[in-house]
Amino acid sequence: MGLGLSAALVLVLAPFCAGCTQTTAATSSNPQHRTATPTPTVVVTGTPTSAANATPETSLSWSVVTSPSGSGNATNELASVSCPNSADCWAVGWNLIEQGTASGWNIVSAPDLPADGTLRSVACTSASDCWAVGYVTPNGGATQPLIEQGTDSGWTTVSSPSPSGSTDTELYSVTCASSGNCWAVGYNTAPTGGSQTLIEQDSGSGWSIVSSPNPAGVHGIFLYGVTCVGPSECWAVGSAGSQTLIEQETGGGWTIVPGATPPDSAGAQLVSVSCVSDGDCWAVGYSQALQVLIEEDTGSGWNIVDSPDITAAVSSQLEGVTCDGAGDCWAVGDYSTADGASEPLLFQEAGSGWIAASNPNSPGGAENSALDSVTCASATACWAVGSSWETGGATQTLIEQGT
């Protein structure tokens, strides 16, 4: 989840405005997959009291802002965004790190970033303390975890351990409860076969693997998202076989807690999690039928909640969620229609249920676009990142601003 950005950024950056693969040339070993045309017809599920309530307006207007793409990258997708203060925003992706300042978004030189490095998540506690995680694929072989640290001296690769005897090892999400107290989650393939959860922690003296539970007798276990409410409450979400997976850490180690899987659709995954406060958390993802999935925990357990129904969509999915201090939450993803085109999804929850926001046109008239991550400083300052692409062509970065 992204960190806060002061409301002043809306004015300061006004001139330039701030987990997953795709069914195009952009692919990775991540078992998540993308699917996703003009702004959809939206019907809010539940029991609206009047016709006007069926399509309520969100609090922000979203627009596409200029973002650079790497000249040597076939996959210019931004997977995550974080803003440590009003002067700096950071976004990461496939062998790509970008910074947003008052002068616009620019690609940052990161000579220590491996050429085959994929960054899936970024989190910052300050302008000089950022972490990004993902994986590398040396010589096209087994994947290995990748951790980058951003300081005043730039971005450098730091040591990231792999479980003994494992083959593929990937990190998908990172969060920091405070400076010197950060968590990263993902998966590794065990020597006996089958994937299992991977959780790593940095407590100020380097990253190390910590014990994480796996459901017994299940193959195909992944953690895709992690967030911390404070130093003594963290959540991680993912999937275990055909079920959602939710784990919690409250100071005594990670434990599995009950989640919810749609009863008519096995294969559900949760890919992102964010909390307004202790006992007020949201997780998003999608089901095997590729329909959006939203779950909420209000302190008494996780339950599936109603989500906006995109009636024109053949399939839809959510990839990221964030909540600001005012209690507003945003979720992003993409949906697809019968002609195979993709357009971004933008949902908001401001205390009375999730509603859908209008989507801006794809940059440059691109056939397809999708959003992977969102962060908000306040109810009036949000950023979302992802990619746009022509069918069969290379992807380009996509950044949207909500004001």
C-alpha positions as CSV (number, residue, x, y, z in Angstrom):
1,M,0.0,0.0,0.0
2,G,1.2,3.5,-0.7
3,L,2.2,5.9,2.0
4,G,0.9,9.4,2.6
5,L,1.2,12.4,0.3
6,S,0.3,15.8,1.6
7,A,-2.6,17.7,0.1
8,A,-0.1,20.4,-1.0
9,L,1.1,18.0,-3.7
10,V,-2.1,18.7,-5.6
11,L,-1.0,22.3,-6.1
12,V,2.8,21.7,-6.3
13,L,2.5,19.1,-9.0
14,A,-0.5,20.5,-10.8
15,P,1.5,21.3,-14.0
16,F,2.3,17.6,-14.7
17,C,-0.8,16.9,-13.1
18,A,1.5,12.4,-8.3
19,G,0.4,-7.8,-8.4
20,C,0.2,-9.4,-12.3
21,T,0.9,-10.1,-15.8
22,Q,-0.9,-9.2,-19.0
23,T,-2.4,-11.0,-21.9
24,T,0.0,-9.2,-24.2
25,A,3.7,-9.3,-24.8
26,A,4.1,-8.4,-21.1
27,T,4.5,-11.5,-19.1
28,S,6.2,-12.8,-16.0
29,S,6.2,-15.9,-13.8
30,N,3.7,-14.3,-11.5
31,P,0.7,-16.7,-11.4
32,Q,-1.7,-13.8,-11.3
33,H,-2.9,-12.8,-14.7
34,R,-4.6,-9.8,-16.4
35,T,-7.7,-9.7,-18.4
36,A,-9.7,-6.7,-18.8
37,T,-13.5,-0.5,-23.6
38,P,-15.3,2.8,-23.1
39,T,-16.4,3.7,-19.6
40,P,-18.6,0.8,-18.4
41,T,-22.2,0.9,-17.4
42,V,-22.2,0.7,-13.6
43,V,-24.8,-0.7,-11.3
44,V,-24.0,-0.7,-7.6
45,T,-25.0,-3.9,-5.9
46,G,-27.1,-3.9,-2.8
47,T,-30.3,-2.1,-2.2
48,P,-30.2,1.5,-3.3
49,T,-32.9,3.7,-2.0
50,S,-33.5,5.6,-5.3
51,A,-32.5,5.5,-8.9
52,A,-30.1,8.3,-8.3
53,N,-28.2,6.2,-5.8
54,A,-27.5,3.5,-8.4
55,T,-24.6,5.6,-10.0
56,P,-23.3,7.9,-7.3
57,E,-20.4,10.2,-8.1
58,T,-17.0,9.7,-6.5
59,S,-15.1,12.5,-4.8
60,L,-12.2,12.7,-7.3
61,S,-11.8,13.4,-10.9
62,W,-9.1,11.2,-12.5
63,S,-6.9,12.2,-15.4
64,V,-3.9,10.7,-17.2
65,V,-0.6,12.5,-16.7
66,T,2.6,12.3,-18.6
67,S,4.9,9.5,-17.6
68,P,8.1,8.3,-19.3
69,S,8.8,4.7,-20.5
70,G,12.2,3.0,-20.6
71,S,13.6,3.0,-24.2
72,G,15.1,-0.5,-23.8
73,N,12.2,-2.1,-22.1
74,A,9.6,-4.2,-23.9
75,T,7.5,-4.2,-20.8
76,N,7.1,-0.6,-19.4
77,E,4.6,-1.4,-16.7
78,L,4.5,0.4,-13.3
79,A,3.5,-2.1,-10.6
80,S,3.5,0.1,-7.5
81,V,3.5,3.7,-6.2
82,S,4.4,5.3,-2.9
83,C,4.7,9.0,-1.8
84,P,6.8,9.6,1.4
85,N,6.1,13.4,1.5
86,S,4.9,16.3,-0.6
87,A,8.1,16.6,-2.6
88,D,8.7,13.0,-3.7
89,C,6.7,10.1,-5.2
90,W,8.2,6.9,-6.4
91,A,6.9,4.2,-8.8
92,V,8.5,0.9,-9.7
93,G,8.0,-1.7,-12.3
94,W,9.8,-4.0,-14.8
95,N,13.5,-2.9,-14.6
96,L,12.2,0.6,-14.0
97,I,12.2,3.2,-11.2
98,E,10.5,6.6,-11.6
99,Q,10.3,9.7,-9.4
100,G,7.6,12.3,-9.3
101,T,8.5,15.8,-8.2
102,A,7.4,19.4,-8.9
103,S,9.0,19.1,-12.3
104,G,7.2,16.0,-13.4
105,W,7.8,12.2,-13.5
106,N,11.2,11.1,-14.6
107,I,13.1,7.8,-14.9
108,V,15.7,7.5,-12.2
109,S,19.1,6.0,-13.0
110,A,19.6,2.8,-11.0
111,P,22.9,1.3,-12.2
112,D,22.7,-1.4,-9.4
113,L,19.3,-2.6,-10.6
114,P,19.8,-5.9,-12.5
115,A,18.9,-5.8,-16.2
116,D,16.5,-8.7,-15.6
117,G,15.1,-7.2,-12.5
118,T,11.3,-7.0,-12.0
119,L,10.2,-4.7,-9.1
120,R,6.6,-5.4,-7.9
121,S,6.2,-3.1,-4.9
122,V,7.7,0.0,-3.2
123,A,7.2,1.6,0.2
124,C,8.8,4.6,1.7
125,T,9.0,5.9,5.3
126,S,10.7,9.1,4.3
127,A,12.3,10.8,1.3
128,S,15.6,9.0,2.1
129,D,14.2,5.6,3.2
130,C,12.5,3.6,0.5
131,W,12.4,-0.1,-0.2
132,A,11.4,-1.9,-3.4
133,V,11.0,-5.7,-3.9
134,G,10.5,-8.1,-6.7
135,Y,12.7,-10.8,-8.4
136,V,15.4,-11.4,-11.0
137,T,15.7,-14.2,-13.6
138,P,19.4,-14.8,-14.1
139,N,20.0,-16.2,-17.6
140,G,16.4,-17.1,-17.9
141,G,16.6,-19.7,-15.1
142,A,14.9,-19.9,-11.7
143,T,13.8,-16.6,-10.2
144,Q,15.5,-15.1,-7.2
145,P,14.3,-12.5,-4.8
146,L,15.3,-8.9,-5.4
147,I,15.4,-6.0,-2.8
148,E,16.4,-2.5,-3.7
149,Q,16.9,0.3,-1.1
150,G,16.5,4.0,-2.0
151,T,18.4,6.6,0.1
152,D,19.9,10.0,-0.5
153,S,22.7,8.2,-2.3
154,G,20.4,6.6,-4.8
155,W,19.1,3.1,-5.3
156,T,21.2,0.0,-4.5
157,T,20.6,-3.7,-4.4
158,V,20.8,-5.3,-1.0
159,S,21.1,-8.9,0.1
160,S,17.8,-10.8,0.0
161,P,17.8,-14.4,1.3
162,S,16.2,-17.4,-0.3
163,P,15.0,-20.5,1.6
164,S,17.5,-23.3,1.5
165,G,16.9,-25.7,-1.3
166,S,14.2,-23.7,-3.0
167,T,14.1,-23.0,-6.7
168,D,11.9,-20.1,-7.8
169,T,11.7,-17.4,-5.1
170,E,9.8,-14.1,-5.7
171,L,8.7,-11.1,-3.5
172,Y,5.5,-9.3,-4.5
173,S,4.8,-6.7,-1.8
174,V,6.7,-4.6,0.8
175,T,5.4,-2.4,3.7
176,C,7.0,-0.6,6.6
177,A,5.4,-0.2,10.0
178,S,8.2,2.4,10.7
179,S,11.8,3.1,9.7
180,G,13.7,-0.1,10.5
181,N,10.6,-2.3,10.7
182,C,9.7,-3.5,7.3
183,W,8.1,-6.7,5.9
184,A,8.1,-8.3,2.4
185,V,6.0,-11.2,1.2
186,G,5.9,-13.6,-1.7
187,Y,6.5,-17.3,-2.3
188,N,9.2,-19.9,-3.0
189,T,9.1,-23.3,-4.5
190,A,10.0,-26.0,-2.0
191,P,12.5,-28.8,-2.7
192,T,9.6,-31.2,-2.6
193,G,7.7,-29.3,-5.2
194,G,4.8,-26.8,-4.9
195,S,4.9,-23.2,-3.8
196,Q,4.7,-22.0,-0.3
197,T,4.6,-18.7,1.6
198,L,7.6,-16.5,2.0
199,I,7.9,-13.7,4.5
200,E,11.0,-11.6,5.1
201,Q,11.7,-8.9,7.7
202,D,14.2,-6.1,8.0
203,S,14.4,-4.7,11.6
204,G,17.3,-2.4,10.9
205,S,20.2,-4.9,10.5
206,G,19.4,-6.6,7.2
207,W,16.6,-8.8,5.7
208,S,16.0,-12.3,7.0
209,I,13.4,-15.0,6.5
210,V,10.8,-15.4,9.2
211,S,8.6,-18.4,9.8
212,S,5.3,-18.2,7.9
213,P,2.5,-20.8,8.1
214,N,1.1,-22.8,5.1
215,P,-2.3,-24.6,5.0
216,A,-1.7,-28.3,5.4
217,G,-2.1,-30.5,2.3
218,V,-2.4,-27.6,-0.1
219,H,-0.2,-27.0,-3.1
220,G,0.1,-23.6,-4.8
221,I,0.4,-21.2,-1.9
222,F,1.3,-17.5,-2.5
223,L,1.3,-14.2,-0.6
224,Y,0.7,-11.1,-2.8
225,G,0.1,-8.2,-0.5
226,V,1.1,-7.0,3.0
227,T,0.4,-4.0,5.1
228,C,0.9,-2.9,8.7
229,V,-1.5,-0.8,10.9
230,G,1.3,-0.3,13.4
231,P,4.3,-2.1,14.8
232,S,2.1,-4.8,16.4
233,E,-0.5,-5.5,13.7
234,C,0.3,-6.6,10.1
235,W,-1.7,-8.4,7.5
236,A,-0.7,-10.5,4.5
237,V,-3.0,-11.8,1.8
238,G,-2.8,-14.3,-1.1
239,S,-4.1,-17.6,-2.1
240,A,-3.8,-21.3,-1.1
241,G,-4.9,-23.7,-3.8
242,S,-8.5,-22.7,-4.7
243,Q,-9.0,-20.6,-1.6
244,T,-8.1,-17.1,-0.4
245,L,-5.3,-16.9,2.2
246,I,-5.1,-14.3,5.0
247,E,-2.3,-14.2,7.6
248,Q,-1.8,-11.9,10.6
249,E,1.1,-10.9,12.7
250,T,0.4,-9.3,16.1
251,G,3.9,-9.5,17.7
252,G,4.0,-13.2,18.4
253,G,4.5,-14.6,14.8
254,W,2.4,-15.0,11.7
255,T,-0.8,-17.0,11.9
256,I,-3.5,-18.0,9.4
257,V,-6.9,-16.3,10.0
258,P,-10.2,-17.3,8.3
259,G,-11.0,-15.4,5.1
260,A,-13.8,-15.9,2.6
261,T,-14.0,-17.5,-0.8
262,P,-17.0,-17.0,-3.1
263,P,-19.1,-20.1,-2.7
264,D,-19.7,-20.5,-6.5
265,S,-16.2,-19.8,-7.6
266,A,-13.1,-21.7,-6.5
267,G,-9.7,-20.2,-7.2
268,A,-10.2,-16.9,-5.5
269,Q,-7.1,-14.7,-4.9
270,L,-6.5,-11.7,-2.7
271,V,-3.7,-9.6,-4.0
272,S,-3.7,-6.3,-2.0
273,V,-4.6,-5.2,1.5
274,S,-4.9,-1.8,3.3
275,C,-6.2,-0.6,6.6
276,V,-7.9,2.6,7.7
277,S,-7.0,1.8,11.3
278,D,-6.8,-1.1,13.7
279,G,-9.9,-3.2,13.1
280,D,-10.9,-1.5,9.8
281,C,-9.2,-3.3,6.9
282,W,-9.9,-4.1,3.2
283,A,-8.5,-6.7,0.9
284,V,-9.1,-7.0,-2.9
285,G,-8.5,-9.4,-5.7
286,Y,-10.6,-11.6,-8.0
287,S,-12.1,-15.1,-8.3
288,Q,-11.4,-17.9,-10.7
289,A,-14.3,-16.6,-12.8
290,L,-12.3,-13.4,-13.0
291,Q,-14.8,-11.2,-11.2
292,V,-13.7,-8.6,-8.7
293,L,-13.5,-9.7,-5.0
294,I,-13.6,-7.3,-2.1
295,E,-13.3,-8.4,1.6
296,E,-13.6,-6.4,4.8
297,D,-12.5,-6.9,8.3
298,T,-14.1,-4.7,11.0
299,G,-12.5,-6.5,13.9
300,S,-14.7,-9.6,14.0
301,G,-13.5,-11.5,10.9
302,W,-13.2,-11.1,7.2
303,N,-16.3,-11.1,4.9
304,I,-17.1,-10.6,1.3
305,V,-18.8,-7.3,0.6
306,D,-20.7,-6.0,-2.4
307,S,-18.8,-4.4,-5.2
308,P,-19.9,-2.3,-8.2
309,D,-21.2,-4.5,-11.0
310,I,-19.5,-3.7,-14.3
311,T,-22.3,-4.9,-16.6
312,A,-20.3,-4.6,-19.8
313,A,-17.4,-6.7,-18.5
314,V,-16.7,-10.2,-19.5
315,S,-14.2,-10.3,-16.7
316,S,-12.8,-7.9,-14.1
317,Q,-10.2,-7.9,-11.3
318,L,-8.7,-5.7,-8.7
319,E,-5.0,-5.4,-8.2
320,G,-4.5,-2.7,-5.6
321,V,-6.2,-1.0,-2.6
322,T,-5.3,2.0,-0.4
323,C,-7.0,3.9,2.5
324,D,-6.2,7.4,3.6
325,G,-6.4,8.8,7.1
326,A,-9.8,10.3,6.5
327,G,-11.4,6.9,6.0
328,D,-11.6,7.0,2.2
329,C,-10.4,3.9,0.3
330,W,-9.7,3.4,-3.4
331,A,-9.2,0.2,-5.3
332,V,-7.8,-0.2,-8.9
333,G,-7.6,-2.9,-11.5
334,D,-9.0,-3.5,-15.0
335,Y,-11.9,-5.1,-16.8
336,S,-12.3,-6.7,-20.3
337,T,-15.2,-6.9,-22.7
338,A,-16.1,-9.3,-25.5
339,D,-13.8,-7.6,-28.0
340,G,-10.8,-8.3,-25.7
341,A,-9.9,-4.6,-24.9
342,S,-8.9,-3.6,-21.4
343,E,-9.7,-0.5,-19.5
344,P,-8.9,0.5,-15.9
345,L,-11.2,0.1,-13.0
346,L,-11.4,2.7,-10.2
347,F,-13.5,2.1,-7.2
348,Q,-14.0,4.2,-4.1
349,E,-15.4,3.4,-0.6
350,A,-16.2,6.5,1.5
351,G,-18.3,4.9,4.2
352,S,-21.4,3.9,2.4
353,G,-20.3,1.1,0.1
354,W,-18.1,0.8,-3.0
355,I,-18.9,2.9,-6.1
356,A,-17.2,3.1,-9.5
357,A,-15.4,6.2,-10.8
358,S,-15.3,7.4,-14.4
359,N,-12.2,6.2,-16.2
360,P,-10.0,8.6,-18.2
361,N,-9.3,7.8,-21.8
362,S,-6.2,5.6,-22.4
363,P,-3.1,7.7,-23.2
364,G,-2.6,8.4,-26.9
365,G,-5.6,6.4,-27.8
366,A,-4.1,3.1,-26.8
367,E,-6.3,0.1,-27.2
368,N,-5.7,-1.2,-23.7
369,S,-4.8,0.1,-20.2
370,A,-4.8,-1.3,-16.7
371,L,-4.0,-0.1,-13.2
372,D,-1.9,-2.1,-10.7
373,S,-1.5,0.2,-7.6
374,V,-2.9,3.3,-5.9
375,T,-1.9,5.6,-3.1
376,C,-3.7,8.5,-1.5
377,A,-2.4,11.4,0.7
378,S,-5.9,12.5,1.5
379,A,-9.4,12.5,0.2
380,T,-8.3,14.9,-2.5
381,A,-4.9,13.7,-3.6
382,C,-4.4,10.2,-5.1
383,W,-2.2,8.6,-7.7
384,A,-2.6,5.3,-9.6
385,V,0.0,3.5,-11.8
386,G,-0.1,0.7,-14.4
387,S,0.4,0.4,-18.1
388,S,-1.2,0.8,-21.5
389,W,-0.5,-1.1,-24.7
390,E,-1.6,-1.9,-28.2
391,T,-2.7,-5.5,-28.8
392,G,0.5,-7.5,-29.5
393,G,2.7,-4.5,-28.9
394,A,5.0,-3.3,-26.2
395,T,3.6,-1.7,-23.1
396,Q,4.0,1.9,-21.9
397,T,3.8,3.3,-18.4
398,L,0.5,4.8,-17.2
399,I,0.1,7.2,-14.4
400,E,-3.3,8.7,-13.3
401,Q,-4.0,11.5,-10.8
402,G,-7.2,11.9,-8.8
403,T,-8.0,15.5,-7.6
